[in-house]
Amino acid sequence: MKKATNLHRVLYRSEQTQKFGEGELEKILSSAHKNNTDHNITGILIRRGIFFLQLLEGDIKNVVDIFSKIKRDLRHKNIEVLLNEGTDSRVFHKWTMGVIEDSSLSNLPELQKTIDAIIKQKEKDSNVKVIEILKLFTSSLKK
């Protein structure tokens, strides 16, 4: 991937509008991987029950374009932007679309607790904490 200029990140929360059929999440992730690769977008999707938390990062124009498509996707609702900021570096510089699902969160209690606080809207400052925890999570994977 070429180095992006005007790096930007968006962290948002949303809810599924309907139960996914067999293989539907995999299709979404496959499409996201291709689109993100084509547009030099990196990030992660966290699924917790019917809730999603997603971080997108890349060139500001590409992040805005991809996020605009996401907002029009009828498979989810109640989209709330938690973080929308410029950044000097990527958290997920090698991940075109990482995924963490419920089963993985049981091994990451601090991340699970923070994600639950964000989903339940109990802790408005948790979004910054999630970025820091995700940085630690990804750095532990590099070892």
C-alpha positions in Angstrom: 0.0 0.0 0.0 1.2 3.5 -0.8 1.6 6.0 2.1 -1.6 8.0 2.4 -1.7 11.7 2.7 -4.3 13.5 4.8 -4.8 10.5 7.0 -8.2 10.4 8.6 -10.2 8.0 10.8 -13.8 7.5 11.5 -15.1 5.3 14.4 -18.8 4.6 14.4 -21.4 2.4 16.1 -24.5 0.9 14.4 -27.1 -1.8 14.8 -28.2 -4.6 12.5 -31.6 -4.2 11.0 -32.2 -7.9 10.5 -30.6 -11.2 11.4 -27.8 -12.1 8.9 -28.3 -15.3 6.9 -25.6 -17.9 6.7 -22.5 -16.5 5.1 -23.8 -13.0 4.8 -21.2 -11.4 7.1 -18.5 -13.2 5.2 -19.9 -11.7 1.9 -19.9 -8.2 3.5 -16.3 -8.7 4.7 -15.1 -10.0 1.3 -16.6 -6.9 -0.4 -15.2 -4.6 2.2 -11.8 -6.2 1.8 -11.8 -5.6 -1.9 -13.2 -2.0 -1.7 -10.8 -1.1 1.1 -7.8 -2.5 -0.8 -8.8 -0.6 -3.9 -9.1 2.7 -1.9 -6.2 2.2 0.6 -8.5 2.0 3.6 -7.6 0.0 6.7 -9.5 -0.7 9.8 -11.5 -3.2 11.9 -15.1 -4.3 12.3 -16.2 -5.4 15.8 -19.4 -7.3 16.1 -21.1 -7.6 19.5 -24.5 -9.2 19.3 -26.6 -7.0 17.0 -24.2 -4.1 17.3 -21.2 -3.1 15.2 -18.3 -0.8 16.0 -16.1 0.0 13.0 -12.9 2.0 12.6 -12.0 3.2 9.1 -8.7 4.9 8.4 -7.1 6.3 5.2 -7.0 9.3 3.0 -9.8 11.7 4.0 -11.6 11.6 0.6 -11.6 7.8 0.6 -12.7 7.4 4.2 -15.6 9.9 3.5 -16.6 8.1 0.3 -16.6 4.6 1.9 -18.4 5.9 5.0 -21.1 7.5 2.8 -21.8 4.1 1.2 -21.9 2.5 4.7 -24.5 5.1 5.8 -26.8 4.2 2.9 -26.5 0.4 3.6 -30.0 -0.8 4.8 -28.5 -3.7 6.7 -27.9 -1.4 9.7 -29.4 1.5 11.5 -28.8 4.0 14.3 -25.4 4.9 12.9 -23.6 7.2 15.3 -20.2 8.7 14.6 -18.0 8.4 17.7 -14.8 9.7 16.4 -14.1 11.7 13.2 -10.5 13.1 13.1 -7.3 13.5 11.3 -4.4 11.3 12.4 -0.6 11.0 11.8 -0.6 7.2 11.7 -2.8 4.2 11.2 -3.7 1.8 13.9 -4.3 -1.0 11.4 -1.7 -0.3 8.7 -1.7 -3.9 7.4 -5.4 -4.7 7.9 -7.8 -3.9 5.0 -10.6 -5.2 7.3 -9.9 -6.9 10.5 -12.8 -8.5 12.4 -13.4 -9.2 16.0 -16.6 -11.1 16.9 -18.2 -12.0 20.2 -16.3 -15.3 20.5 -12.9 -13.4 20.3 -13.9 -10.8 22.8 -14.0 -13.3 25.7 -10.2 -13.4 25.4 -9.9 -9.6 25.5 -11.8 -8.5 28.7 -10.6 -4.9 28.7 -11.6 -4.4 25.1 -14.9 -6.2 25.7 -15.7 -3.9 28.7 -14.9 -0.8 26.7 -16.9 -1.9 23.7 -19.9 -2.7 25.9 -19.7 0.8 27.4 -19.7 2.3 24.0 -22.6 0.2 22.7 -24.7 0.9 25.8 -23.7 4.6 25.5 -22.7 4.7 29.1 -19.2 6.2 28.6 -18.9 8.9 26.0 -15.1 9.1 26.3 -14.7 5.4 25.6 -14.1 6.0 21.9 -10.6 7.3 22.6 -10.0 4.4 25.0 -11.0 1.9 22.3 -8.4 3.3 19.9 -5.7 2.9 22.6 -6.8 -0.7 23.4 -6.9 -1.6 19.7 -3.4 -0.3 19.3 -2.2 -2.5 22.1 -4.2 -5.4 20.7 -2.6 -5.0 17.2 0.9 -4.6 18.7 0.5 -7.9 20.6 -0.4 -9.6 17.3 2.9 -8.4 15.7 5.0 -10.3 18.3 
